Amino acid sequence: MPHAPPLGALLRHYAAGSALACDPVDQGLLNRGYRLRTTRGRYFLKHHFDPETATPEAIARQHRATQRLAALGVPVAPPFPAHDGRTVAVVGGHAYALHPWIEGRHRHGAQLTAEQCGRLGALLGVVHASLERVMPVQGCERTEKGARAGGGARTDASAPDTAPDTPDRGAAPTHHTPARAGSARSGKPHAGHPAARNAGTATPDADPVDAGADPATTFALIDDLLARVRRHRPADSFDELARHRLLERRALLELHVGRRPPHGGPVGWVHGDFHPFNLLYRGDAPAAIVDWDRLGVKPRAEEAVRAAAIFFVRPTGTLDLPKVRAYARAYRRTAKATPSELAAAVHRVWWERLNDFWMLRWHYERGDTRADPQFPAASALVVWWTREYDAVCDAFVG
C-alpha cells in the first residue's frame, strides 16, 4: 500500500501483538490513518503527517487533552502509551500514535431527531466546558486577539480547516447516508471544513487578524476568479454556476459591505474541526469525537455556529432551523454561553461565508475538484442565510 507504515518497528513500541492486517482508512486532508488488526485486537494507527499539526508540541497537546477529557467521561479515543510511557512513536523521522478502534457511523443532521440534535449541542457544550477545566488558557486575553498567544485563531479566504493550506467550511456532505464504520474521520472535504469558511477560519498558512474578512480583498478575489472562469476551456456547467454565484456574491457584498464584524467573543480551547465526519455514533449515542488536529484557543461560540452550519445544512443550501434551535439551546445551557455571545458568533460566521471562496480556489487555482459536488449547496447557503438573517439568528438565541 502507498505510504505503508513500518509496522514491525511500530508494534515493538507497544504491547499490541503482531500485525495481521493493516488497511488505509479514507485518506484525510491532514494526516493518514490505518485500520490495524493484530493478535491482540483492533486499533486505529494514525500517522501524523501534516507539518503544521504534527509538531511534537501539537501532538502532545492533542493527546493530553483527550486523556483528560476521557477521565471526565467525554467520548473520545485517547492514544495508548508505548512501553516507555510516551503516546507518540517516532520511526524514520515520522510520528505515529496508536488509538483504540471505535466502531461507529457518521451521522448528518438529517439523520438526527430533535432530541438527538439537543444531545449533539449538549455534547459540544460539554467539550468546551471540559476543555476549560483541563486545558486552562494562560496568558491569553478572553478575546479573539488573545487567541493568538495560545496558537489560536487564524484566518484566510481560501479553504477549510482540514484543507492542506481551510472551512470554515459550510457546504453539505455529498450524501446523507451513514458513512462506513471506523474510528477515523473520513477525510472527505466538506463544508465545515467546517463548514466552508473564509476569514475567521483556522487555516494552516494564514496569520490571524482581529476582525472579519476585508471586503476590499474579497472584491479583488472575485475579479480574479471571474477572470479564471472566463479563461477556462472548454466551458462547462460548473463554470456557469461559478460565474453566477461570483456575480451574485459581489452584489451581496456591495449591499452589506458596512457590516464587517469587529473582534470575536470569549475564547477558549475548542476541538477546531467539529463536523459529522469527526463524530462517530454507535446506535443513537455518540461513541467518540475524533481528529483533534485543530485543537486550539479560538472563539468558542463560533465553533458552535460553524458546526451547526455543517450538521444542519440541507442539499438546497438552507438550514434546518428547528433542529438548529434544539441544538443551540442545549449548547448554551451546557457551555454557559449567553444569547448575545451566540448572536455575535452568528454574525461573524455569516460574514465569513459571505467572503468565502475556498471551493472555487481549489477548483480554479489548484485544479482540485474534490469539493465540487458541495459547491451548489455551499454557495446557496450564504444567499439564503443573508435573506433569512434574522430567522437564523433567532434559531441560535431563542
PERA-V148101 format. One record per residue. N is the residue number from 1. PHI is phi in whole degrees, 0 to 359 (NA if undefined). NEAR is the number of other ideal C-beta (glycine too) atoms within 8 Angstrom. D_CENTER is the distance of its C-alpha to the mean C-alpha in Angstrom with 2 decimals. Layout:
N_PHI_NEAR_D_CENTER, N_PHI_NEAR_D_CENTER
This chain:
1_NA_6_27.68, 2_294_4_26.00, 3_58_6_24.77, 4_300_7_26.49, 5_287_10_25.97, 6_283_8_29.25, 7_300_10_29.61, 8_303_7_33.08, 9_295_9_32.35, 10_293_14_29.09, 11_292_12_30.69, 12_292_6_33.53, 13_282_9_31.17, 14_237_11_30.43, 15_270_5_32.70, 16_245_10_30.93, 17_81_9_33.88, 18_253_6_34.32, 19_289_11_31.96, 20_249_6_32.81, 21_203_7_29.90, 22_214_12_26.68, 23_239_7_24.46, 24_297_10_21.29, 25_274_14_18.20, 26_318_11_16.40, 27_295_8_15.51, 28_278_14_12.04, 29_278_10_11.32, 30_254_9_11.59, 31_229_12_13.94, 32_245_10_16.42, 33_224_15_17.25, 34_221_13_20.55, 35_270_16_22.13, 36_248_14_25.18, 37_244_10_28.34, 38_233_13_31.12, 39_291_5_34.43, 40_250_6_32.77, 41_145_8_29.87, 42_245_7_26.42, 43_220_14_23.56, 44_250_17_20.17, 45_260_15_20.78, 46_251_14_17.98, 47_260_13_18.90, 48_282_13_17.12, 49_247_8_17.63, 50_296_11_15.40, 51_301_5_17.74, 52_283_7_15.45, 53_263_13_13.72, 54_256_11_16.87, 55_291_8_19.33, 56_305_7_21.45, 57_294_6_20.51, 58_293_12_16.73, 59_294_15_17.33, 60_299_10_19.93, 61_294_9_17.77, 62_300_11_15.11, 63_294_13_18.11, 64_298_9_19.95, 65_296_14_17.28, 66_291_13_16.91, 67_296_10_20.70, 68_289_11_21.32, 69_294_14_18.98, 70_300_10_20.72, 71_295_6_24.00, 72_269_9_23.10, 73_91_5_22.41, 74_285_10_18.62, 75_288_8_17.61, 76_225_11_16.17, 77_230_10_17.65, 78_296_10_18.96, 79_286_12_20.73, 80_277_10_24.43, 81_282_6_26.75, 82_277_11_29.02, 83_302_6_32.79, 84_272_5_32.59, 85_89_5_30.13, 86_278_7_27.26, 87_261_11_23.91, 88_237_13_23.45, 89_250_12_25.97, 90_255_7_26.59, 91_230_9_28.55, 92_61_5_29.62, 93_82_4_27.44, 94_248_9_24.21, 95_259_11_22.27, 96_229_14_21.70, 97_219_13_20.89, 98_249_15_22.13, 99_238_13_20.43, 100_294_8_21.89, 101_276_12_21.22, 102_255_13_19.80, 103_286_8_21.05, 104_173_12_18.99, 105_229_10_17.37, 106_276_12_14.14, 107_229_9_14.96, 108_277_11_13.89, 109_302_12_15.22, 110_297_7_18.34, 111_265_7_19.28, 112_253_12_19.21, 113_284_5_22.29, 114_301_9_22.47, 115_296_7_23.14, 116_291_9_20.15, 117_295_17_17.93, 118_297_12_19.62, 119_295_11_18.94, 120_295_15_15.20, 121_298_17_15.36, 122_296_12_17.76, 123_298_11_15.64, 124_295_15_12.84, 125_298_17_15.89, 126_295_11_17.45, 127_301_14_14.58, 128_295_15_14.84, 129_294_11_18.61, 130_289_12_18.95, 131_299_13_17.04, 132_296_11_19.43, 133_285_8_22.25, 134_259_10_21.51, 135_230_10_19.79, 136_299_6_21.92, 137_273_13_21.17, 138_249_4_24.36, 139_75_5_25.70, 140_242_12_22.97, 141_291_6_23.81, 142_275_7_22.01, 143_219_11_20.68, 144_297_14_17.98, 145_300_8_20.71, 146_293_14_21.10, 147_297_17_17.55, 148_300_9_18.89, 149_296_10_21.25, 150_262_12_18.66, 151_74_6_16.68, 152_273_15_14.49, 153_302_15_13.02, 154_233_11_13.38, 155_224_15_13.61, 156_193_13_14.32, 157_256_14_15.01, 158_252_12_14.22, 159_188_13_10.84, 160_283_20_7.01, 161_300_16_5.58, 162_267_15_6.37, 163_286_16_9.50, 164_301_7_12.75, 165_244_9_13.68, 166_NA_18_8.92, 167_NA_23_6.53, 168_NA_21_7.04, 169_68_21_7.02, 170_193_19_9.59, 171_273_18_11.67, 172_278_15_12.72, 173_299_12_12.56, 174_287_7_15.86, 175_211_4_17.44, 176_244_8_17.57, 177_265_4_19.32, 178_300_7_18.21, 179_285_9_16.76, 180_292_7_19.02, 181_297_5_19.36, 182_164_14_17.93, 183_252_15_16.35, 184_243_13_13.66, 185_298_11_10.57, 186_290_12_12.15, 187_85_12_10.63, 188_289_9_11.23, 189_294_11_9.65, 190_208_19_8.62, 191_286_20_8.40, 192_243_19_5.12, 193_292_20_4.37, 194_NA_21_4.00, 195_7_21_6.49, 196_286_20_8.96, 197_239_22_9.70, 198_222_20_12.48, 199_295_15_14.08, 200_84_15_12.69, 201_259_18_9.31, 202_285_11_8.92, 203_229_14_10.52, 204_290_11_12.67, 205_231_5_15.83, 206_231_9_16.32, 207_270_5_18.06, 208_291_11_17.13, 209_232_6_19.19, 210_272_7_20.54, 211_236_8_20.24, 212_291_10_18.32, 213_306_15_18.74, 214_280_8_22.41, 215_300_10_23.83, 216_298_6_26.44, 217_295_9_23.94, 218_294_14_22.32, 219_301_10_25.83, 220_296_8_26.59, 221_295_10_23.49, 222_301_13_24.48, 223_299_8_27.97, 224_296_8_26.86, 225_293_14_24.76, 226_298_11_27.72, 227_295_8_30.00, 228_295_10_27.93, 229_298_12_27.98, 230_297_7_31.75, 231_279_6_32.31, 232_289_10_30.47, 233_225_4_33.15, 234_285_4_33.73, 235_295_6_32.01, 236_223_7_30.16, 237_294_5_28.53, 238_295_9_25.11, 239_300_10_26.96, 240_297_9_28.63, 241_293_11_25.50, 242_300_14_23.85, 243_299_11_27.04, 244_300_8_27.24, 245_291_10_23.73, 246_294_14_24.26, 247_294_9_27.60, 248_297_9_26.35, 249_293_13_23.53, 250_298_10_26.13, 251_294_8_28.39, 252_295_12_25.82, 253_294_14_24.93, 254_299_7_28.68, 255_288_6_29.18, 256_245_9_26.52, 257_301_8_26.72, 258_278_4_28.06, 259_257_7_25.09, 260_302_10_22.95, 261_283_10_21.49, 262_277_4_22.66, 263_304_8_20.98, 264_285_15_18.14, 265_266_13_19.01, 266_304_9_19.19, 267_250_18_16.78, 268_187_11_16.12, 269_292_11_14.10, 270_228_14_10.59, 271_299_12_8.22, 272_94_13_5.76, 273_204_13_2.56, 274_275_15_4.87, 275_204_15_5.66, 276_304_13_9.06, 277_281_12_8.96, 278_248_11_8.07, 279_226_14_10.89, 280_257_15_14.43, 281_251_12_17.32, 282_243_10_20.95, 283_69_4_23.01, 284_266_4_21.97, 285_249_7_20.48, 286_299_12_17.15, 287_260_10_18.14, 288_193_12_15.35, 289_265_14_11.84, 290_242_13_11.02, 291_59_9_9.27, 292_260_12_9.61, 293_300_13_9.68, 294_261_12_7.76, 295_308_12_10.12, 296_189_13_11.92, 297_263_15_14.12, 298_210_16_12.76, 299_299_14_13.80, 300_292_14_13.02, 301_297_14_13.91, 302_293_14_11.53, 303_297_15_8.53, 304_297_18_10.81, 305_290_14_11.49, 306_299_19_8.18, 307_298_14_7.50, 308_298_14_11.09, 309_291_18_10.94, 310_265_17_8.94, 311_297_14_11.00, 312_249_13_14.19, 313_280_16_14.52, 314_265_11_17.66, 315_302_7_18.70, 316_279_6_20.98, 317_88_14_18.34, 318_244_10_19.22, 319_259_14_17.61, 320_280_10_19.36, 321_295_9_20.51, 322_302_8_22.50, 323_288_12_19.54, 324_301_15_17.49, 325_298_11_20.57, 326_298_13_20.86, 327_297_15_17.28, 328_292_15_17.66, 329_299_10_21.11, 330_292_15_20.12, 331_297_14_17.29, 332_300_13_19.82, 333_294_9_22.39, 334_279_11_20.65, 335_270_14_18.85, 336_56_7_22.06, 337_266_11_20.37, 338_273_6_22.87, 339_303_8_22.93, 340_294_7_23.38, 341_298_11_20.23, 342_292_16_18.26, 343_298_11_20.41, 344_295_12_19.67, 345_293_16_15.89, 346_301_13_16.41, 347_295_11_18.51, 348_293_15_16.22, 349_290_16_13.25, 350_301_13_16.06, 351_297_15_17.41, 352_303_17_14.27, 353_296_17_14.34, 354_297_14_18.07, 355_257_14_17.80, 356_262_15_15.00, 357_221_15_16.28, 358_297_18_13.88, 359_294_14_14.83, 360_291_11_18.46, 361_292_13_18.30, 362_302_15_17.07, 363_293_15_19.92, 364_267_12_22.67, 365_269_7_22.13, 366_254_7_20.94, 367_72_6_22.33, 368_262_7_19.04, 369_256_7_19.08, 370_299_7_16.29, 371_268_15_14.42, 372_305_9_17.85, 373_298_6_17.97, 374_269_16_15.07, 375_299_16_16.75, 376_304_10_19.37, 377_290_15_17.21, 378_296_16_14.74, 379_286_14_17.85, 380_282_11_19.71, 381_299_17_17.24, 382_292_15_17.92, 383_294_11_21.62, 384_295_11_21.75, 385_300_12_19.76, 386_297_11_22.27, 387_293_6_25.15, 388_254_9_24.04, 389_306_9_22.72, 390_296_6_24.99, 391_293_8_24.23, 392_296_14_20.45, 393_298_11_21.13, 394_298_8_23.69, 395_295_13_21.39, 396_276_16_19.20, 397_248_11_22.31, 398_276_5_25.02
